[in-house]
């Protein structure tokens, strides 16, 4: 009995000592200051700037340039969108787009939006479009986006006026074609800002319409 009691007593002492050592080590570890590498500390505290471009462009525009993005309509379901200098000019959300041609006029020097209007080329807004194009002031930027059907009833005069704005595809614009364009009044050369996709049943992305087009870029304040 005595030997058994001594062994139990020693086991108890050993357990108490072991527990005390573990507790002391835990407290000591938590009281120490963890030192991170300097480069890791700097990375954690340094604010990483997020570059936000106007109109969500892939890269920012130079100081003397305007940022823009134009998207054509998707079939006859989703209307086009126009953004200029981070301002949405026309869009389905703003409820100011329509089937046919959607056109916005912007002052080429100040970047001020002058007006925006849609022309239904299927029902016959051709005369209104001709009048509108003829009255565009000098030095005005012209943003155009198609929706549904931009060219069914377009006449030669309309095509000539759009071509004078710098378009390379106005003369071949037809039934349900997709088209986005940025030009200017009396532009001396063809505009570099234009995309065109012909309605082709064998290649169309949508049932009866080609896919939507998206055009973005930086246009200089003095384009003419």
C-alpha positions in Angstrom: 0.0 0.0 0.0 2.8 2.4 0.9 4.6 1.8 -2.4 1.3 2.3 -4.3 0.5 5.5 -2.5 4.0 6.9 -3.2 3.6 6.2 -6.9 0.2 7.9 -7.0 1.6 10.9 -5.2 4.5 11.1 -7.6 2.2 10.8 -10.6 0.0 13.6 -9.2 3.1 15.8 -8.7 4.3 15.1 -12.3 0.9 16.0 -13.7 0.8 19.3 -11.8 4.3 20.3 -12.9 3.6 19.4 -16.5 0.4 21.4 -16.5 2.2 24.4 -15.0 5.0 24.3 -17.6 2.4 24.2 -20.4 0.5 27.1 -19.0 3.6 29.2 -18.5 4.8 28.5 -22.1 1.4 29.5 -23.5 1.3 32.8 -21.6 4.9 33.6 -22.5 4.2 32.9 -26.2 1.1 35.2 -26.3 3.0 38.0 -24.6 5.7 38.1 -27.2 5.4 40.6 -30.0 5.4 39.0 -33.4 7.6 40.8 -35.8 6.7 40.6 -39.5 9.2 41.3 -42.3 9.3 45.0 -43.2 8.2 44.5 -46.8 5.2 42.5 -45.6 4.3 45.2 -43.1 4.6 47.9 -45.8 2.4 45.8 -48.2 -0.3 45.4 -45.6 -0.4 49.0 -44.6 0.1 50.6 -48.1 -3.1 51.5 -49.9 -3.2 50.0 -53.4 -4.9 52.6 -55.7 -7.7 51.3 -57.9 -7.6 52.9 -61.4 -11.2 53.8 -62.4 -11.4 54.9 -66.0 -14.2 57.0 -67.5 -17.0 55.0 -69.1 -15.2 51.9 -67.9 -12.5 52.0 -70.7 -9.7 49.5 -70.7 -7.2 52.3 -70.2 -7.5 56.0 -69.3 -7.5 58.7 -71.9 -4.8 61.4 -72.2 -5.6 64.9 -70.7 -6.7 66.5 -74.0 -9.0 63.6 -75.0 -12.6 62.7 -74.4 -13.4 59.1 -73.3 -16.4 57.4 -74.9 -18.1 54.0 -75.2 -20.9 53.1 -77.6 -22.8 49.8 -77.6 -25.3 48.9 -80.3 -28.6 47.3 -79.5 -28.9 43.5 -79.1 -31.4 42.2 -81.7 -34.8 43.9 -80.9 -34.5 43.1 -77.2 -31.9 45.3 -75.5 -31.4 48.9 -76.6 -28.1 50.6 -77.2 -26.0 52.6 -74.7 -23.8 55.7 -75.1 -21.3 57.0 -72.5 -19.3 60.1 -72.9 -16.8 61.4 -70.4 -18.3 59.1 -67.7 -21.8 60.4 -68.4 -24.4 58.0 -69.8 -26.1 59.9 -72.6 -28.5 57.3 -73.9 -29.5 53.9 -72.6 -32.5 51.6 -72.0 -32.4 52.6 -68.3 -32.7 56.3 -69.2 -35.6 55.2 -71.5 -34.4 57.5 -74.3 -33.4 55.0 -77.0 -35.5 53.5 -79.8 -35.4 51.2 -82.8 -33.5 52.5 -85.8 -30.7 55.0 -85.3 -29.9 56.6 -82.0 -27.8 59.8 -82.3 -26.2 62.1 -79.7 -24.5 65.4 -80.4 -21.6 66.6 -78.3 -19.7 69.9 -78.4 -16.3 68.9 -79.6 -14.4 71.5 -77.6 -16.2 71.5 -74.2 -17.6 68.0 -74.2 -21.1 69.3 -73.4 -23.9 67.1 -74.6 -26.1 69.1 -77.0 -28.9 66.7 -77.7 -29.9 63.1 -78.3 -32.6 61.6 -80.4 -33.7 58.3 -81.9 -35.0 57.9 -85.5 -37.2 54.9 -86.5 -35.9 54.0 -89.9 -38.5 51.3 -90.4 -41.6 53.5 -90.0 -40.1 56.3 -92.0 -38.2 59.0 -90.0 -35.9 59.6 -92.9 -37.0 63.2 -93.6 -36.6 64.1 -89.9 -33.2 62.5 -89.9 -32.1 64.4 -93.0 -33.2 67.7 -91.4 -31.5 66.8 -88.1 -28.2 65.9 -89.8 -28.2 69.1 -91.9 -28.5 71.3 -88.8 -25.6 69.8 -86.9 -23.3 72.7 -85.9 -19.6 72.9 -86.9 -17.2 71.2 -84.5 -19.8 68.8 -83.2 -19.1 65.2 -82.3 -21.7 62.8 -83.5 -22.3 59.4 -81.7 -24.5 56.8 -83.5 -25.8 53.4 -82.4 -28.1 51.1 -84.3 -31.0 49.2 -82.7 -33.1 46.5 -84.4 -33.3 47.9 -88.0 -31.3 51.0 -88.9 -31.3 50.9 -92.7 -34.5 49.6 -94.3 -35.8 52.9 -95.5 -32.5 54.9 -95.6 -32.1 57.0 -98.7 -29.1 58.2 -100.7 -29.3 61.7 -99.1 -29.1 60.3 -95.6 -26.2 58.0 -96.5 -24.3 60.9 -98.0 -24.8 63.1 -94.9 -23.6 60.3 -92.6 -20.6 59.7 -94.9 -19.7 63.4 -94.6 -19.5 62.9 -90.8 -16.7 60.4 -91.5 -18.5 57.1 -91.8 -17.1 54.4 -94.1 -20.2 52.1 -93.8 -23.2 54.4 -94.1 -23.5 53.7 -97.8 -23.9 50.0 -97.2 -26.1 50.1 -94.1 -29.1 47.8 -94.5 -31.8 45.7 -92.9 -31.0 44.8 -89.3 -27.3 45.5 -89.6 -25.3 46.4 -86.4 -23.5 49.7 -86.5 -21.7 52.0 -84.0 -19.9 55.2 -85.0 -18.4 58.4 -83.8 -17.7 61.1 -86.3 -17.8 64.9 -86.5 -19.4 67.6 -88.6 -17.5 68.1 -91.9 -14.7 65.7 -90.9 -12.0 65.9 -93.5 -11.0 62.2 -93.4 -12.8 59.0 -92.5 -13.3 58.5 -88.8 -11.2 55.8 -87.0 -14.1 55.1 -84.6 -16.6 52.8 -86.4 -17.7 49.2 -86.4 -20.1 47.5 -88.7 -21.6 44.0 -88.9 -23.8 42.9 -91.8 -27.0 41.0 -91.2 -26.1 37.5 -92.4 -28.5 34.6 -91.5 -25.7 32.0 -91.7 -23.4 34.0 -89.3 -25.9 35.9 -87.1 -25.4 35.4 -83.3 -29.1 36.1 -82.6 -32.1 34.7 -84.5 -32.4 37.3 -87.3 -29.8 39.8 -86.1 -26.0 40.0 -85.9 -24.4 40.3 -82.5 -24.1 43.7 -80.7 -21.1 45.9 -81.3 -19.1 47.8 -78.7 -16.9 50.7 -79.6 -14.7 52.6 -77.1 -11.8 55.1 -77.4 -10.3 58.5 -76.8 -11.3 61.3 -79.1 -9.2 64.5 -79.2 -11.0 67.7 -78.2 -10.3 69.2 -81.7 -11.2 66.4 -84.1 -11.6 68.7 -87.1 
